[in-house]
């Protein structure tokens, strides 16, 4: 149980284009979803927290107009990187947290590797 | 503020033991441990809640000393599959976000 999927697994795009990444909780309802970015050999850096049906809360330094997050349902959140540039190339990982237990455990998706040319 | 993990890296022979520490400057509600293999997403190992919990699964166990604001992960009789980067994530209150440490790279050699 507690499986999170991401699509696509990887994407290569040209500078200036927009890229959408989907995050789905397959067997649980994720009341909260998190989006992280990870550069090579570095830790997971939280970008934003989203609760179903409400606006995402962005971490300091993360441009909300560049990284659009939508959490339309309890099983789906999307991250759109608008006007992507090479410096946006990274490994983007989402996680979901359900409410079936009281432990606040986050379950991570397999990640999406974005390469902007 | 990011918790501090130590050591940054460790190399083990199969069957050896290792300890990974995670220290925070803030009072903690919980500590979460994850293992990440190269190019993959982090996999949840265990969570420890305040109250001095200790937990284990197979030969991996952990403890949480809330007074010292630190947690330790113990790899006992390590296996090749234990190789990866271990991250601790700390939570200062229930329902809050996790803040991850810098990670500890573990390499288990035959």
Backbone of each chain as ProteinMPNN parsed JSONL, in Angstrom:
{"seq_chain_A": "XXXXXXXXXXXXXXXXXXXXXXXXXXXXXXXXXXXXXXXXXXXXXXXXXXXXXXXXXXXXXXXXXXXXXXXXXXXXXXXXXXXXXXXXXXXXXXXXXXXXXXXXXXXXXXXXXXXXX", "coords_chain_A": {"N_chain_A": [[0.807, -1.192, 0.0], [0.178, 2.419, -0.059], [1.212, 3.803, -2.411], [2.782, 5.952, -4.676], [2.672, 7.521, -7.764], [4.456, 8.993, -10.518], [4.411, 11.026, -13.397], [5.765, 12.44, -16.323], [8.49, 9.98, -16.268], [10.873, 10.993, -17.066], [11.875, 13.973, -18.783], [12.778, 15.873, -21.558], [13.262, 19.083, -22.637], [12.959, 22.109, -24.579], [14.443, 25.284, -23.926], [12.338, 27.745, -22.54], [9.919, 26.528, -22.931], [6.972, 25.014, -21.427], [6.484, 22.635, -18.848], [4.649, 19.901, -17.625], [4.181, 18.024, -14.724], [2.868, 15.109, -13.347], [1.485, 13.863, -10.314], [0.379, 11.132, -8.605], [-1.545, 9.58, -6.089], [-1.956, 6.254, -5.611], [-3.293, 4.309, -4.1], [-4.303, 5.485, -1.873], [-5.763, 8.306, -0.228], [-4.424, 11.344, -0.62], [-4.216, 13.808, 1.457], [-2.512, 15.869, 1.735], [0.028, 17.018, -0.38], [3.433, 17.088, -1.371], [6.029, 18.874, -2.985], [9.26, 18.382, -4.12], [12.631, 19.325, -4.903], [15.606, 18.064, -6.207], [19.003, 18.343, -6.494], [21.935, 16.941, -8.071], [23.584, 14.709, -5.902], [22.721, 16.029, -3.654], [20.557, 17.115, -0.955], [17.008, 16.675, -0.363], [15.015, 19.305, -1.294], [12.397, 21.129, -0.165], [9.835, 22.432, -2.125], [7.156, 23.244, -2.24], [4.026, 22.993, -0.51], [0.976, 21.37, -0.812], [-2.495, 21.37, -0.255], [-5.436, 19.551, -0.792], [-7.692, 21.17, -2.878], [-7.025, 23.731, -2.103], [-4.872, 26.66, -2.254], [-1.411, 26.302, -3.008], [1.303, 26.284, -0.663], [4.219, 27.986, -0.8], [7.741, 27.528, -0.428], [10.25, 29.714, 0.881], [11.865, 31.665, -1.528], [11.086, 30.202, -3.708], [9.582, 30.58, -6.765], [6.284, 31.245, -7.206], [4.878, 31.815, -9.496], [6.317, 30.651, -11.423], [6.542, 27.98, -10.851], [3.903, 26.253, -10.993], [1.394, 24.899, -9.049], [-1.121, 22.531, -8.742], [-3.663, 21.044, -6.939], [-5.974, 19.243, -7.439], [-7.56, 17.098, -6.713], [-7.981, 14.457, -4.265], [-6.208, 12.58, -5.04], [-4.52, 13.488, -6.973], [-1.962, 15.67, -7.95], [-0.458, 18.369, -9.646], [2.524, 19.684, -11.07], [3.615, 22.427, -12.763], [6.183, 23.558, -14.659], [6.882, 26.592, -15.723], [7.948, 28.31, -18.665], [10.559, 27.078, -18.871], [14.033, 26.936, -17.999], [17.56, 26.201, -18.495], [18.666, 26.139, -15.893], [16.628, 25.127, -14.394], [16.729, 22.477, -14.662], [16.577, 19.411, -13.104], [15.903, 16.93, -10.538], [12.72, 16.154, -9.86], [10.57, 15.496, -7.252], [7.64, 14.144, -5.886], [5.577, 13.824, -2.99], [3.133, 12.116, -1.025], [0.848, 12.522, 1.633], [-1.214, 10.839, 3.776], [-4.284, 10.523, 5.647], [-4.838, 8.381, 7.116], [-3.476, 7.394, 9.221], [-1.784, 8.496, 12.19], [0.771, 9.314, 11.847], [1.97, 11.031, 10.064], [3.445, 10.162, 7.884], [5.261, 10.421, 4.881], [4.934, 9.419, 1.542], [6.87, 8.732, -1.194], [6.931, 9.571, -4.673], [8.329, 8.134, -7.731], [9.88, 10.07, -8.9], [10.781, 12.649, -11.287], [12.877, 13.313, -13.894], [14.013, 16.26, -15.098], [15.275, 17.796, -17.913], [16.46, 20.651, -19.295], [17.131, 22.071, -22.313]], "CA_chain_A": [[0.0, 0.0, 0.0], [0.81, 3.735, -0.038], [2.011, 3.944, -3.631], [2.658, 7.224, -5.378], [3.267, 7.463, -9.103], [4.741, 10.263, -11.179], [4.494, 10.936, -14.854], [6.584, 11.348, -16.865], [9.686, 9.636, -15.497], [11.889, 11.956, -17.48], [11.451, 14.832, -19.873], [13.78, 16.781, -22.109], [12.513, 20.113, -23.348], [13.747, 23.272, -25.003], [14.317, 26.458, -23.074], [11.191, 28.587, -22.836], [8.673, 25.757, -22.955], [6.416, 24.648, -20.126], [6.448, 21.186, -18.612], [3.738, 19.518, -16.55], [4.496, 16.747, -14.072], [1.719, 14.635, -12.571], [1.759, 13.04, -9.141], [-0.865, 10.47, -8.205], [-1.541, 8.571, -5.029], [-2.706, 5.183, -6.27], [-4.114, 3.481, -3.216], [-4.719, 6.213, -0.687], [-6.133, 9.688, -0.481], [-3.362, 12.213, -0.108], [-4.778, 15.11, 1.835], [-1.434, 16.833, 1.509], [1.108, 16.569, -1.262], [4.626, 17.93, -1.296], [6.9, 18.84, -4.163], [10.655, 18.598, -3.781], [13.601, 19.362, -5.993], [16.865, 17.505, -5.721], [20.133, 18.441, -7.405], [22.815, 15.773, -7.9], [24.324, 14.508, -4.655], [22.259, 16.943, -2.621], [19.383, 16.685, -0.215], [15.698, 17.031, -0.895], [14.631, 20.656, -0.911], [10.966, 21.313, -0.324], [9.44, 23.589, -2.932], [5.823, 23.71, -1.875], [3.087, 22.069, 0.127], [-0.377, 21.652, -1.298], [-3.628, 20.646, 0.308], [-6.48, 19.399, -1.797], [-8.691, 22.217, -2.985], [-6.575, 25.066, -1.7], [-3.638, 27.118, -2.903], [-0.176, 25.748, -2.46], [2.176, 27.138, 0.146], [5.557, 27.874, -1.363], [8.876, 27.821, 0.436], [10.937, 30.965, 0.573], [12.779, 31.582, -2.659], [10.482, 29.456, -4.816], [8.658, 31.48, -7.479], [4.997, 30.577, -7.403], [4.405, 32.006, -10.871], [7.121, 29.805, -12.296], [6.231, 26.595, -10.5], [2.463, 26.251, -10.717], [0.964, 23.644, -8.436], [-2.555, 22.339, -8.647], [-4.011, 19.826, -6.202], [-7.403, 19.282, -7.751], [-8.295, 16.022, -6.064], [-7.222, 13.801, -3.201], [-5.27, 11.62, -5.597], [-3.742, 14.058, -8.075], [-1.385, 17.0, -7.884], [0.403, 18.613, -10.801], [3.514, 20.758, -11.013], [3.95, 22.914, -14.094], [7.339, 24.446, -14.716], [6.598, 27.474, -16.847], [9.11, 28.936, -19.299], [11.698, 26.394, -18.261], [15.385, 27.29, -18.428], [18.517, 25.146, -18.111], [18.877, 26.068, -14.439], [15.51, 24.388, -13.807], [17.013, 21.048, -14.804], [16.71, 18.83, -11.765], [15.078, 15.766, -10.245], [11.555, 16.644, -9.124], [9.936, 14.371, -6.562], [6.472, 14.5, -5.093], [5.2, 12.861, -1.954], [1.783, 12.26, -0.536], [0.629, 12.183, 3.035], [-2.617, 10.542, 3.971], [-4.803, 10.796, 6.984], [-5.353, 7.14, 7.714], [-2.79, 7.165, 10.491], [-1.401, 9.754, 12.819], [2.223, 9.413, 11.875], [2.452, 12.023, 9.084], [4.412, 9.561, 6.963], [5.186, 10.827, 3.477], [5.312, 8.381, 0.588], [7.422, 9.44, -2.335], [6.848, 9.056, -6.027], [9.618, 7.723, -8.275], [10.649, 11.211, -9.382], [10.809, 13.034, -12.709], [14.113, 14.02, -14.219], [13.789, 17.303, -16.103], [16.457, 18.367, -18.554], [16.096, 21.764, -20.168], [18.254, 22.338, -23.216]], "C_chain_A": [[0.852, 1.258, 0.0], [1.752, 3.918, -1.216], [1.703, 5.282, -4.291], [3.334, 7.094, -6.74], [3.5, 8.875, -9.626], [4.847, 10.033, -12.673], [4.795, 12.305, -15.429], [7.752, 11.016, -15.939], [10.822, 10.583, -15.836], [11.343, 12.779, -18.634], [12.613, 15.722, -20.265], [13.028, 17.826, -22.913], [13.446, 21.262, -23.71], [13.487, 24.436, -24.054], [13.123, 27.304, -23.51], [9.858, 27.848, -22.872], [8.219, 25.449, -21.536], [6.288, 23.136, -20.023], [5.515, 20.897, -17.446], [4.12, 18.142, -16.028], [3.304, 16.363, -13.213], [2.176, 13.745, -11.419], [0.44, 12.453, -8.671], [-0.643, 9.527, -7.037], [-2.491, 7.465, -5.492], [-3.647, 4.428, -5.342], [-4.437, 4.171, -1.9], [-5.069, 7.636, -1.095], [-5.102, 10.588, 0.202], [-3.959, 13.582, 0.205], [-3.755, 16.22, 1.622], [-0.412, 16.226, 0.571], [2.23, 17.587, -1.201], [5.42, 17.79, -2.595], [8.311, 19.235, -3.731], [11.477, 18.701, -5.066], [14.915, 18.857, -5.419], [17.919, 17.637, -6.804], [21.082, 17.291, -7.105], [23.6, 15.808, -6.595], [23.927, 15.504, -3.567], [20.989, 16.417, -1.969], [18.106, 17.095, -0.936], [15.321, 18.417, -0.393], [13.145, 20.849, -1.205], [10.684, 22.58, -1.12], [8.114, 24.156, -2.443], [5.015, 22.581, -1.266], [1.703, 22.393, -0.41], [-1.399, 20.761, -0.62], [-4.749, 20.651, -0.713], [-7.491, 20.538, -1.734], [-8.248, 23.589, -2.541], [-5.25, 25.411, -2.376], [-2.426, 26.527, -2.213], [0.566, 26.781, -1.633], [3.599, 26.917, -0.316], [6.625, 28.206, -0.322], [9.542, 29.116, -0.035], [11.915, 30.749, -0.579], [12.238, 30.818, -3.847], [9.422, 30.341, -5.469], [7.353, 30.765, -7.783], [4.468, 30.751, -8.821], [5.178, 31.151, -11.858], [6.785, 28.33, -12.07], [4.777, 26.547, -10.037], [2.048, 24.891, -10.186], [-0.543, 23.638, -8.314], [-2.834, 21.018, -7.952], [-5.525, 19.689, -6.279], [-8.211, 18.205, -7.049], [-7.414, 15.373, -5.013], [-6.216, 12.787, -3.73], [-4.38, 12.205, -6.683], [-3.264, 15.463, -7.751], [-0.496, 17.164, -9.11], [1.333, 19.785, -10.524], [3.815, 21.158, -12.443], [5.117, 23.882, -13.971], [7.149, 25.319, -15.945], [7.884, 28.129, -17.351], [10.408, 28.376, -18.703], [13.027, 26.859, -18.859], [16.361, 26.233, -17.941], [18.735, 25.025, -16.611], [17.731, 25.375, -13.704], [15.709, 22.883, -13.926], [17.294, 20.464, -13.428], [15.874, 17.56, -11.696], [13.93, 16.264, -9.371], [10.812, 15.45, -8.542], [8.731, 14.88, -5.786], [6.283, 13.454, -3.993], [3.776, 13.14, -1.513], [1.696, 11.847, 0.917], [-0.865, 11.99, 3.216], [-3.048, 10.814, 5.386], [-5.29, 9.539, 7.667], [-4.621, 6.766, 8.991], [-2.353, 8.511, 11.05], [0.096, 9.997, 12.771], [2.794, 10.418, 10.873], [3.492, 11.455, 8.123], [4.179, 10.072, 5.548], [5.671, 9.671, 2.604], [5.687, 9.057, -0.727], [7.125, 8.757, -3.657], [8.239, 8.752, -6.537], [10.442, 8.868, -8.837], [10.547, 11.427, -10.881], [12.081, 13.81, -12.958], [13.857, 14.978, -15.365], [15.123, 17.819, -16.61], [16.002, 19.446, -19.517], [17.311, 22.139, -21.012], [18.379, 23.819, -23.556]], "O_chain_A": [[2.08, 1.191, 0.051], [2.945, 4.159, -1.038], [0.549, 5.683, -4.441], [4.458, 6.601, -6.832], [2.825, 9.822, -9.225], [5.307, 8.99, -13.139], [4.129, 13.269, -15.052], [7.971, 11.701, -14.94], [11.634, 10.927, -14.977], [10.461, 12.335, -19.368], [13.332, 16.251, -19.418], [12.233, 17.478, -23.786], [14.566, 21.362, -23.21], [12.415, 24.535, -23.456], [12.923, 27.548, -24.7], [8.796, 28.469, -22.846], [8.974, 25.6, -20.575], [6.013, 22.455, -21.011], [5.577, 21.557, -16.409], [4.352, 17.214, -16.802], [2.789, 17.177, -12.447], [3.13, 12.977, -11.546], [-0.504, 13.184, -8.373], [0.328, 8.772, -7.006], [-3.673, 7.707, -5.733], [-4.697, 3.957, -5.778], [-4.803, 3.516, -0.924], [-4.706, 8.096, -2.178], [-4.942, 10.581, 1.422], [-4.173, 14.401, -0.689], [-4.111, 17.368, 1.361], [-0.033, 15.064, 0.712], [2.006, 18.782, -1.006], [5.465, 16.723, -3.208], [8.528, 20.258, -3.082], [11.081, 18.24, -6.136], [15.284, 19.182, -4.291], [17.756, 17.11, -7.905], [21.046, 16.724, -6.013], [24.201, 16.823, -6.243], [24.713, 15.787, -2.664], [20.428, 15.404, -2.387], [18.131, 17.766, -1.968], [15.313, 18.663, 0.813], [12.703, 20.743, -2.35], [11.219, 23.651, -0.831], [7.96, 25.363, -2.257], [5.282, 21.398, -1.477], [1.305, 23.557, -0.457], [-1.19, 19.561, -0.439], [-4.972, 21.642, -1.409], [-8.064, 20.83, -0.684], [-9.037, 24.532, -2.599], [-4.602, 24.559, -2.985], [-2.42, 26.288, -1.006], [0.47, 27.985, -1.871], [4.126, 25.808, -0.236], [6.428, 29.055, 0.547], [9.407, 29.535, -1.185], [12.683, 29.787, -0.598], [12.876, 30.789, -4.899], [8.486, 30.794, -4.811], [7.33, 29.791, -8.534], [3.693, 29.922, -9.298], [4.746, 30.951, -12.993], [6.755, 27.54, -13.014], [4.466, 26.766, -8.867], [2.32, 23.86, -10.802], [-1.157, 24.599, -7.85], [-2.292, 19.984, -8.342], [-6.249, 19.976, -5.325], [-9.408, 18.373, -6.816], [-6.235, 15.704, -4.89], [-5.457, 12.2, -2.958], [-3.562, 11.487, -7.257], [-4.038, 16.327, -7.338], [0.141, 16.21, -9.557], [0.974, 20.742, -9.839], [4.226, 20.324, -13.25], [5.04, 24.89, -13.268], [7.244, 24.841, -17.076], [8.781, 28.456, -16.575], [11.222, 29.096, -18.124], [13.13, 27.136, -20.054], [16.023, 25.445, -17.058], [18.965, 23.926, -16.107], [17.853, 25.069, -12.518], [14.944, 22.104, -13.356], [18.14, 20.963, -12.686], [15.224, 17.169, -12.666], [14.157, 16.743, -8.26], [10.47, 14.509, -9.259], [8.795, 15.911, -5.117], [6.787, 12.335, -4.088], [3.285, 14.264, -1.618], [2.391, 10.935, 1.365], [-1.671, 12.851, 2.863], [-2.267, 11.28, 6.216], [-6.037, 9.585, 8.644], [-5.086, 5.922, 9.756], [-2.551, 9.546, 10.415], [0.633, 10.783, 13.551], [4.007, 10.628, 10.849], [4.328, 12.196, 7.606], [3.043, 10.145, 5.079], [6.683, 9.033, 2.894], [4.922, 9.842, -1.287], [7.076, 7.53, -3.748], [9.227, 9.065, -5.874], [11.595, 8.663, -9.215], [10.262, 10.501, -11.641], [12.338, 14.832, -12.321], [13.522, 14.558, -16.473], [15.986, 18.227, -15.832], [15.243, 19.178, -20.449], [18.373, 22.476, -20.488], [19.276, 24.206, -24.305]]}, "seq_chain_B": "XXXXXXXXXXXXXXXXXXXXXXXXXXXXXXXXXXXXXXXXXXXXXXXXXXXXXXXXXXXXXXXXXXXXXXXXXXXXXXXXXXXXXXXXXXXXXXXXXXXXXXXXXXXXXX", "coords_chain_B": {"N_chain_B": [[15.551, 25.137, 9.773], [18.096, 23.046, 8.605], [18.479, 19.64, 9.628], [21.45, 18.08, 10.943], [23.4, 15.605, 9.581], [25.498, 12.822, 10.335], [27.935, 10.24, 9.858], [29.054, 11.855, 6.771], [29.547, 10.062, 4.83], [29.981, 6.521, 4.524], [31.82, 3.522, 4.332], [31.34, 0.116, 4.157], [32.037, -3.334, 4.906], [30.312, -6.208, 3.867], [28.162, -7.444, 6.345], [29.175, -5.93, 8.402], [28.641, -3.362, 10.928], [26.955, -0.165, 11.236], [26.438, 3.253, 12.253], [24.259, 5.951, 11.897], [23.853, 9.331, 12.469], [21.536, 11.921, 13.358], [21.018, 15.203, 13.944], [19.304, 17.898, 15.488], [18.689, 21.424, 15.822], [16.408, 22.24, 16.837], [13.504, 21.624, 18.88], [11.913, 18.527, 18.505], [9.135, 16.853, 16.966], [8.882, 14.517, 15.551], [10.932, 12.069, 13.854], [11.86, 11.033, 10.669], [13.022, 8.386, 8.684], [14.641, 7.701, 5.635], [15.688, 5.84, 2.741], [17.562, 6.262, -0.167], [18.186, 5.185, -3.399], [20.487, 5.506, -6.105], [19.256, 7.701, -8.526], [16.657, 7.105, -7.973], [13.526, 7.436, -6.131], [13.207, 8.449, -2.676], [12.821, 5.892, -0.212], [10.606, 5.009, 2.281], [11.651, 4.224, 5.545], [11.344, 4.173, 8.426], [9.521, 5.762, 11.117], [9.922, 7.813, 13.941], [8.439, 8.829, 16.881], [8.13, 11.51, 19.256], [8.93, 10.822, 22.639], [10.758, 9.068, 23.102], [11.102, 6.872, 21.375], [12.014, 3.661, 20.034], [12.766, 1.713, 17.248], [12.6, -1.025, 14.936], [13.367, -2.888, 11.975], [13.857, -5.832, 10.388], [17.262, -5.881, 10.108], [17.702, -3.244, 10.569], [17.521, -0.546, 12.657], [16.312, 2.101, 14.811], [16.647, 4.95, 16.966], [15.299, 7.542, 19.048], [16.125, 10.355, 20.687], [14.608, 12.64, 22.319], [15.273, 14.627, 24.111], [17.9, 15.24, 23.588], [17.51, 15.994, 21.067], [18.017, 14.395, 18.844], [18.471, 11.672, 16.549], [19.28, 8.274, 15.887], [20.298, 5.953, 13.441], [20.634, 2.534, 13.031], [22.552, 0.253, 11.335], [22.737, -3.061, 11.13], [24.784, -5.911, 10.773], [25.284, -5.517, 7.962], [23.931, -5.606, 4.637], [24.418, -6.044, 1.108], [22.336, -4.788, -0.161], [21.798, -2.647, 1.432], [23.148, -0.461, 0.611], [23.186, 2.946, -0.367], [21.804, 6.275, -0.127], [21.112, 7.669, 2.927], [18.576, 9.495, 4.425], [17.529, 11.683, 6.995], [14.485, 13.031, 8.072], [13.035, 15.721, 9.67], [10.45, 16.762, 11.891], [8.78, 19.409, 13.363], [6.38, 19.713, 14.599], [3.216, 18.065, 14.84], [1.782, 17.257, 11.752], [3.263, 19.065, 10.347], [5.676, 20.203, 7.841], [8.38, 18.2, 6.498], [11.818, 18.525, 7.179], [14.755, 17.889, 5.588], [17.864, 16.236, 6.267], [21.325, 16.476, 5.184], [22.041, 14.044, 4.174], [23.482, 10.72, 4.234], [25.873, 8.863, 2.73], [25.988, 5.49, 2.059], [27.961, 2.742, 1.434], [28.061, -0.578, 0.827], [30.279, -3.14, 0.639], [31.186, -6.275, -0.923]], "CA_chain_B": [[16.972, 24.858, 9.691], [18.313, 21.665, 8.207], [19.182, 18.8, 10.606], [22.808, 17.711, 10.553], [23.643, 14.167, 9.582], [26.891, 12.392, 10.358], [28.917, 10.853, 8.97], [28.563, 12.172, 5.431], [29.67, 8.845, 4.023], [30.592, 5.39, 5.224], [32.029, 2.322, 3.511], [31.286, -1.065, 5.016], [32.07, -4.67, 4.323], [29.09, -6.967, 4.155], [28.17, -8.03, 7.678], [29.604, -4.953, 9.409], [27.609, -2.48, 11.468], [27.184, 1.277, 11.105], [25.468, 4.134, 12.911], [24.089, 7.255, 11.258], [23.237, 10.244, 13.419], [20.774, 13.058, 12.833], [20.872, 16.139, 15.059], [18.559, 19.108, 15.173], [18.815, 22.519, 16.776], [15.057, 22.543, 17.3], [12.755, 20.536, 19.513], [11.304, 17.745, 17.435], [7.958, 16.021, 17.21], [9.156, 13.2, 14.98], [12.045, 11.901, 12.925], [11.558, 10.05, 9.639], [14.216, 7.913, 7.994], [14.442, 7.23, 4.271], [16.862, 5.426, 1.98], [17.417, 6.571, -1.593], [19.214, 4.628, -4.289], [20.824, 6.453, -7.168], [18.27, 7.879, -9.585], [15.328, 6.674, -7.543], [12.928, 8.241, -5.073], [13.442, 7.933, -1.321], [11.922, 4.859, 0.277], [10.377, 5.169, 3.713], [12.147, 3.143, 6.404], [10.597, 4.197, 9.671], [9.28, 7.035, 11.758], [9.976, 7.771, 15.387], [7.738, 9.948, 17.479], [8.696, 11.923, 20.542], [8.553, 9.876, 23.685], [11.88, 8.152, 23.251], [10.841, 5.626, 20.655], [13.005, 2.876, 19.33], [12.074, 0.829, 16.32], [13.483, -1.799, 14.085], [12.795, -3.763, 10.95], [14.986, -6.679, 9.973], [18.48, -5.545, 10.834], [17.827, -1.797, 10.622], [16.748, -0.03, 13.782], [16.555, 3.514, 15.063], [16.229, 5.476, 18.259], [15.04, 8.976, 19.042], [16.32, 10.974, 21.989], [14.036, 13.975, 22.113], [15.968, 15.61, 24.953], [19.096, 15.64, 22.859], [17.052, 16.403, 19.73], [18.746, 13.637, 17.851], [18.064, 10.305, 16.265], [20.341, 7.447, 15.312], [19.873, 4.8, 12.636], [21.627, 1.483, 13.193], [22.583, -0.798, 10.317], [23.392, -4.205, 11.767], [25.094, -7.002, 9.845], [24.851, -4.887, 6.711], [23.816, -6.377, 3.41], [24.707, -5.25, -0.092], [21.142, -3.987, -0.488], [21.719, -1.471, 2.296], [23.835, 0.66, -0.034], [22.308, 4.028, -0.792], [21.931, 7.477, 0.689], [20.108, 7.7, 3.987], [18.177, 10.842, 4.822], [16.566, 11.845, 8.071], [13.585, 14.163, 7.907], [12.532, 16.073, 10.991], [9.167, 17.466, 11.953], [8.765, 20.09, 14.671], [5.042, 19.577, 15.185], [2.368, 17.162, 14.076], [1.19, 17.843, 10.559], [4.165, 20.018, 9.695], [6.515, 19.699, 6.755], [9.637, 17.581, 6.872], [13.056, 19.159, 6.749], [15.683, 16.789, 5.418], [19.294, 16.421, 6.461], [22.133, 16.445, 3.973], [22.192, 12.679, 3.684], [24.677, 9.924, 4.528], [26.054, 7.851, 1.672], [26.459, 4.205, 2.572], [28.363, 1.769, 0.418], [28.375, -1.884, 1.412], [31.057, -3.927, -0.316], [31.203, -7.726, -0.606]], "C_chain_B": [[17.175, 23.366, 9.484], [18.979, 20.862, 9.325], [20.541, 18.379, 10.046], [22.978, 16.205, 10.67], [25.147, 13.897, 9.621], [26.941, 10.872, 10.459], [28.291, 11.187, 7.613], [28.596, 10.937, 4.549], [30.322, 7.758, 4.856], [30.686, 4.218, 4.254], [32.117, 1.13, 4.454], [31.576, -2.313, 4.206], [30.766, -5.35, 4.712], [29.205, -7.608, 5.545], [28.598, -7.069, 8.778], [28.432, -4.063, 9.822], [27.974, -1.022, 11.224], [26.092, 2.038, 11.837], [25.446, 5.464, 12.179], [23.327, 8.144, 12.237], [22.567, 11.424, 12.725], [20.497, 13.986, 14.006], [20.169, 17.404, 14.613], [18.8, 20.165, 16.231], [17.447, 22.89, 17.366], [14.465, 21.348, 18.025], [11.944, 19.828, 18.441], [10.06, 16.994, 17.901], [8.212, 14.604, 16.701], [10.383, 13.247, 14.088], [11.678, 10.774, 11.958], [12.865, 9.662, 8.962], [13.846, 7.332, 6.636], [15.77, 6.759, 3.699], [16.587, 5.69, 0.504], [18.555, 5.937, -2.372], [19.345, 5.568, -5.474], [19.736, 6.504, -8.242], [16.856, 7.473, -9.215], [14.794, 7.599, -6.441], [13.265, 7.645, -3.707], [12.383, 6.912, -0.913], [11.829, 4.982, 1.792], [10.898, 3.958, 4.473], [11.349, 3.072, 7.697], [10.447, 5.608, 10.191], [9.348, 6.846, 13.254], [9.322, 9.022, 15.929], [8.361, 10.284, 18.822], [8.116, 11.045, 21.632], [9.628, 8.828, 23.83], [11.686, 6.829, 22.55], [12.109, 4.978, 20.147], [12.245, 1.915, 18.443], [13.07, 0.042, 15.523], [12.711, -2.602, 13.078], [13.94, -4.522, 10.327], [16.205, -6.253, 10.774], [18.735, -4.03, 10.83], [16.935, -1.295, 11.746], [17.105, 1.429, 14.001], [16.073, 3.877, 16.449], [16.076, 6.98, 18.15], [15.175, 9.481, 20.461], [15.835, 12.41, 21.882], [14.715, 15.033, 22.976], [17.206, 16.13, 24.259], [18.757, 16.108, 21.444], [17.854, 15.674, 18.656], [18.2, 12.22, 17.714], [19.243, 9.57, 15.656], [19.722, 6.276, 14.571], [20.993, 3.771, 12.683], [21.474, 0.457, 12.07], [23.394, -1.947, 10.892], [23.593, -5.317, 10.751], [24.705, -6.6, 8.427], [24.881, -5.845, 5.528], [24.11, -5.457, 2.23], [23.553, -4.318, -0.434], [21.009, -2.748, 0.385], [22.417, -0.255, 1.674], [22.829, 1.689, -0.517], [22.596, 5.247, 0.072], [20.779, 7.516, 1.676], [19.844, 9.152, 4.392], [17.305, 10.762, 6.071], [15.735, 13.088, 7.739], [12.996, 14.468, 9.268], [11.285, 16.932, 10.901], [9.083, 18.117, 13.325], [7.4, 20.025, 15.352], [4.235, 18.664, 14.289], [1.753, 17.892, 12.89], [2.062, 18.842, 9.83], [4.928, 19.381, 8.544], [7.738, 19.014, 7.338], [10.797, 18.412, 6.357], [14.12, 18.076, 6.735], [17.115, 17.195, 5.704], [20.03, 16.259, 5.144], [22.368, 15.06, 3.406], [23.502, 12.042, 4.106], [24.78, 8.84, 3.475], [26.663, 6.6, 2.274], [26.788, 3.291, 1.403], [28.762, 0.489, 1.134], [29.067, -2.714, 0.339], [31.046, -5.4, 0.074], [32.41, -8.076, 0.255]], "O_chain_B": [[16.513, 22.537, 10.108], [19.946, 21.336, 9.921], [20.743, 18.331, 8.832], [22.732, 15.613, 11.721], [25.949, 14.624, 9.035], [26.068, 10.273, 11.087], [27.14, 10.84, 7.347], [27.781, 10.783, 3.639], [31.105, 8.03, 5.766], [29.774, 3.954, 3.472], [32.875, 1.141, 5.424], [31.388, -2.347, 2.99], [30.2, -5.08, 5.771], [30.214, -8.231, 5.872], [28.408, -7.357, 9.96], [27.392, -4.016, 9.165], [29.142, -0.683, 11.031], [24.979, 1.546, 12.019], [26.495, 6.033, 11.876], [22.286, 7.753, 12.765], [22.982, 11.857, 11.65], [19.817, 13.6, 14.957], [20.399, 17.916, 13.518], [19.08, 19.853, 17.388], [17.342, 23.729, 18.261], [14.874, 20.207, 17.811], [11.357, 20.471, 17.571], [9.95, 16.568, 19.051], [7.814, 13.622, 17.328], [10.811, 14.307, 13.632], [11.242, 9.701, 12.375], [13.713, 10.514, 8.7], [12.88, 6.581, 6.5], [16.837, 7.213, 4.111], [15.51, 5.377, -0.005], [19.729, 6.123, -2.053], [18.429, 6.324, -5.797], [19.348, 5.476, -8.796], [15.958, 7.498, -10.057], [15.523, 8.429, -5.899], [13.575, 6.458, -3.608], [11.203, 7.057, -1.232], [12.841, 5.05, 2.489], [10.629, 2.815, 4.103], [10.755, 2.044, 8.02], [11.148, 6.527, 9.766], [8.885, 5.834, 13.78], [9.615, 10.134, 15.49], [9.029, 9.456, 19.442], [6.974, 10.59, 21.557], [9.474, 7.844, 24.554], [12.065, 5.781, 23.073], [13.117, 5.629, 19.873], [11.212, 1.37, 18.833], [14.246, 0.397, 15.443], [11.552, -2.955, 13.292], [14.881, -3.928, 9.801], [16.171, -6.267, 12.004], [19.861, -3.59, 11.064], [15.739, -1.586, 11.78], [18.081, 1.932, 13.444], [15.215, 3.211, 17.029], [16.653, 7.613, 17.265], [14.417, 9.076, 21.342], [16.559, 13.288, 21.413], [14.732, 16.209, 22.612], [17.523, 17.317, 24.334], [19.635, 16.568, 20.714], [18.306, 16.277, 17.683], [17.572, 11.666, 18.616], [20.095, 10.167, 14.997], [18.742, 5.685, 15.024], [22.153, 4.085, 12.414], [20.407, -0.127, 11.885], [24.598, -1.817, 11.113], [22.696, -5.631, 9.969], [23.896, -7.265, 7.78], [25.716, -6.744, 5.431], [24.052, -4.234, 2.356], [23.756, -3.21, -0.929], [20.181, -1.882, 0.1], [22.28, 0.861, 2.176], [21.756, 1.344, -1.012], [23.513, 5.245, 0.893], [19.613, 7.407, 1.295], [20.766, 9.921, 4.662], [16.45, 9.885, 6.189], [16.245, 14.065, 7.19], [12.509, 13.566, 9.95], [11.099, 17.714, 9.968], [9.291, 17.453, 14.341], [7.293, 20.26, 16.555], [4.544, 18.512, 13.107], [1.264, 19.014, 13.023], [1.655, 19.406, 8.814], [4.835, 18.177, 8.307], [8.09, 19.212, 8.501], [10.761, 18.934, 5.243], [14.36, 17.421, 7.749], [17.533, 18.32, 5.43], [19.429, 15.944, 4.116], [22.844, 14.919, 2.279], [24.505, 12.726, 4.311], [23.889, 8.002, 3.339], [27.714, 6.645, 2.913], [25.976, 3.102, 0.497], [29.686, 0.479, 1.947], [28.51, -2.959, -0.731], [30.914, -5.738, 1.25], [32.593, -9.238, 0.62]]}, "name": "protein", "num_of_chains": 2, "seq": "XXXXXXXXXXXXXXXXXXXXXXXXXXXXXXXXXXXXXXXXXXXXXXXXXXXXXXXXXXXXXXXXXXXXXXXXXXXXXXXXXXXXXXXXXXXXXXXXXXXXXXXXXXXXXXXXXXXXXXXXXXXXXXXXXXXXXXXXXXXXXXXXXXXXXXXXXXXXXXXXXXXXXXXXXXXXXXXXXXXXXXXXXXXXXXXXXXXXXXXXXXXXXXXXXXXXXXXXXXXXXXXXXXX"}
